[in-house]
Amino acid sequence: MRHPIYILTKGLTAIVIATRRIRLGIRGFGILAVILIIISSYALFFYFQRGIQEQVKLQLFKQQEERQLGSTQQIAAHMGSDLTVVLSILDGISNSKYLQEGQFYGQDIRQLTTEKYAQMSETVDRLFILNNEDIVVVQASNSSAAGGSLAPIGNDLSFRPWVRETRDTFKPIFSEGFEHLGEYRVIITNPVIDRETKQYLGLVGVSIPTIHFFEHYGNVHDVNSQFLVTYDKMGTLLAAGADERLVGLDFFGETVQDFINHDPTLNKITDELLKGKAGSAVYDYGNGERLTTYQPIYVADKPTYFLQMVTPTATIYSQIDPILSKESEKLALFLAGPSGASAILIIFLLLWSSSLQKEVKKRTKDLQESNRLLGVTNEQLRERERIENEFINIAAHEMRTPIQPILGLL
């Protein structure tokens, strides 16, 4: 049987150890809680910061989209206006007294042609007149224009689709794109119709180098900034900022489709554009995300050519990104102070906890040693009690042995 003092001491030791463990557990939980709070604070900070940045970028994107839609409409209107002016000049030549009287040759018509060409020289590179046999009879151009003469005087151009279409329809024609003399170009023609007899007398036309024409209205070379892409009514590229090697190719042909990785969004909006629709879309066919707005170019209320304005979205955010980054750094520094103080507190608590653990281990060891000594003492007491009991039993036995005969005699 264990000594009551031993049992009491053992119980008190267990209570002390359990209490200290509970205290250490509470401190450890507190440290863990502080760490979790810090981590959660940073996580929430970056989450909300990212959300705010996304909202700012979305708003900026919407503003850019609205501005770009307006710009695309304005540029398309400007192009249409300039083409209308060209057509008006051609109509003026067609209705001049010289051509109406059949004077397709001579100094007067040549002088008129030269004067009118001078009014359009920023837009067109050649002005020419064909008679009713589709023969070039007059031509005016910049002597420094590259590539020489588009249609030398005396040439028969009846094989040109735009010549046949002008003759057949008696209407102005905006040709599809074609390459000639190393440049891609379009032709605008106006028929010469006798006002009295309504007979076809010939046509007046101009040649417009497409890249030269469209670069007056915006960038058609650099894909790293906002650029323009234009098409004729058949979907042939007249100017392609993405790659000038694509100029003259069918957008829906294999070469261009391979270039854009058959992007469905770009195909869809281009198809809509060629049908006379306007709008905007975002896509990425492998060269970065882009915002594209599109608008037909109208002349006399009819779509003649088609315009896309393309903006890499990275350029939209290029000005706001440094500001957002700077604000994020400021907020991060604002959180760094409390985080540093919390880190110091955690280190202090860890050191304190370590010290307490050492103290607990020391006290526990002392208590365990005391228990051991109490156990030894308890064993010694039990051994002494056993010896005492044994001595008493022996003494009682020895005392009964001599007394027994006496009791018998008595």
Residue pairs with C-beta under 8 A, 6 or more apart in sequence:
1 382
2 378
3 374
3 377
3 378
3 381
5 374
6 371
6 374
6 375
6 377
6 378
9 370
9 371
9 374
10 371
10 374
13 367
13 368
13 370
13 371
16 363
16 367
17 360
17 364
17 367
20 356
20 360
20 363
21 360
23 356
24 353
24 356
24 357
24 360
27 349
27 352
27 353
27 356
28 353
30 349
31 346
31 349
31 350
31 353
34 342
34 345
34 346
34 349
35 346
37 342
38 339
38 342
38 343
41 335
41 339
42 335
42 339
45 331
45 332
45 335
49 328
49 331
53 324
53 328
56 320
56 324
57 317
57 320
60 316
60 317
60 320
61 291
61 313
61 316
64 291
64 311
64 316
65 280
65 291
65 293
68 226
68 280
68 291
68 293
68 309
68 311
69 278
69 280
69 293
71 293
71 309
72 278
72 293
72 294
72 295
72 307
72 308
72 309
73 278
73 295
75 217
75 218
75 228
75 295
75 307
75 309
76 295
76 296
76 297
76 298
76 307
77 298
78 217
79 214
79 217
79 297
79 305
79 307
80 297
80 298
80 299
80 304
82 123
83 174
83 188
83 297
83 299
83 304
84 299
84 300
85 120
86 120
86 123
86 124
86 188
86 206
86 208
87 172
87 188
87 190
87 299
87 300
89 116
89 119
89 120
90 172
90 188
90 189
90 190
90 204
90 205
90 206
91 172
91 190
92 116
93 99
93 112
93 113
93 116
93 129
93 190
93 204
94 190
94 191
94 192
94 193
94 203
94 204
95 195
96 109
96 112
98 104
98 106
98 108
98 109
98 112
99 109
99 129
99 192
99 201
99 202
99 204
100 192
100 194
100 195
100 201
102 201
103 109
104 129
104 131
104 137
104 138
104 201
104 202
105 137
105 138
109 129
109 138
110 138
110 140
113 127
113 129
113 138
113 139
113 140
114 140
116 127
116 140
117 124
117 126
117 127
117 140
117 141
120 127
120 206
121 142
122 216
123 206
123 208
123 213
123 216
124 206
124 207
124 208
125 141
125 142
125 145
125 150
125 185
125 207
125 208
125 209
125 212
126 139
126 140
126 141
126 145
126 149
126 150
126 151
126 206
126 207
127 139
127 140
127 141
127 204
127 205
127 206
128 136
128 138
128 139
128 140
128 150
128 151
128 204
128 205
128 206
128 207
129 136
129 137
129 138
129 139
129 192
129 202
129 203
129 204
129 205
130 136
130 137
130 157
130 163
130 202
130 203
130 204
130 205
131 137
131 201
131 202
132 199
132 200
132 201
132 202
133 156
133 158
134 156
134 157
134 158
134 163
134 167
134 202
135 154
135 155
135 156
135 157
136 151
136 152
136 153
136 154
136 155
136 157
137 153
137 202
138 153
139 149
139 150
139 151
139 152
139 153
141 149
141 150
146 181
146 182
146 183
147 180
147 181
147 182
147 183
148 181
150 180
150 181
150 185
150 207
151 157
157 163
158 164
160 187
161 175
161 176
162 173
162 175
162 187
162 189
162 205
163 189
163 203
165 173
166 172
166 173
166 189
166 190
166 191
166 203
166 205
167 191
167 200
167 203
169 191
170 191
170 193
170 200
171 191
172 188
172 189
172 190
172 191
172 300
173 187
173 188
173 189
174 186
174 188
174 233
174 299
174 304
174 305
175 186
175 187
175 188
175 189
175 232
176 186
176 232
176 233
176 234
176 236
177 184
177 185
177 186
177 210
177 232
177 236
177 237
177 238
177 247
177 248
178 184
178 185
178 186
178 248
179 185
179 248
180 207
183 209
183 211
183 212
184 209
184 210
184 211
184 238
184 247
184 248
185 207
185 208
185 209
185 210
186 207
186 208
186 210
186 232
186 238
186 305
187 205
187 206
187 207
187 208
188 205
188 206
188 208
189 203
189 204
189 205
190 203
190 204
190 205
191 200
191 202
191 203
192 200
192 201
192 202
192 203
192 204
193 199
193 200
193 201
194 201
210 230
210 238
210 239
210 247
211 220
211 238
211 239
211 244
211 247
214 220
214 228
214 230
214 238
214 239
215 221
215 239
217 228
218 226
218 227
218 228
218 309
219 225
219 226
219 227
219 228
219 241
220 227
220 228
220 229
220 239
220 240
220 241
221 227
221 241
221 244
222 241
223 241
223 242
223 243
223 287
223 312
224 312
224 315
225 311
225 312
225 315
226 309
226 310
226 311
226 312
226 315
227 241
227 242
227 309
227 310
228 239
228 241
228 307
228 308
228 309
228 310
229 237
229 239
229 240
229 241
229 242
229 307
229 308
229 310
230 237
230 238
230 239
230 297
230 305
230 306
230 307
230 308
231 237
231 238
231 251
231 270
231 273
231 274
231 305
231 306
231 308
232 238
232 305
232 306
233 274
233 303
233 304
233 305
233 306
234 250
235 250
235 251
235 252
235 270
235 274
236 248
236 249
236 250
236 251
237 246
237 247
237 248
237 249
237 250
237 251
237 256
238 247
238 305
239 247
240 246
240 247
241 310
242 259
242 287
242 310
243 259
246 255
246 256
246 259
249 255
249 256
250 256
251 270
252 267
252 270
257 267
260 266
260 267
260 285
261 285
261 286
263 283
263 284
263 285
265 281
265 282
265 283
266 281
266 283
266 285
266 292
268 281
269 279
269 280
269 281
269 292
269 294
269 308
270 294
270 308
272 279
272 294
273 294
273 295
273 296
273 306
273 308
274 306
276 296
276 303
277 294
277 296
278 293
278 294
278 295
278 296
279 293
279 294
280 291
280 292
280 293
280 294
281 291
281 292
282 289
282 290
282 291
282 292
282 313
283 289
283 290
283 292
284 290
288 312
288 313
288 314
289 312
289 313
289 314
290 310
290 311
290 312
290 313
291 310
291 311
291 313
291 316
292 308
292 309
292 310
292 311
293 308
293 309
294 306
294 307
294 308
294 309
295 306
295 307
296 303
296 305
296 306
296 307
297 303
297 304
297 305
297 306
297 307
298 304
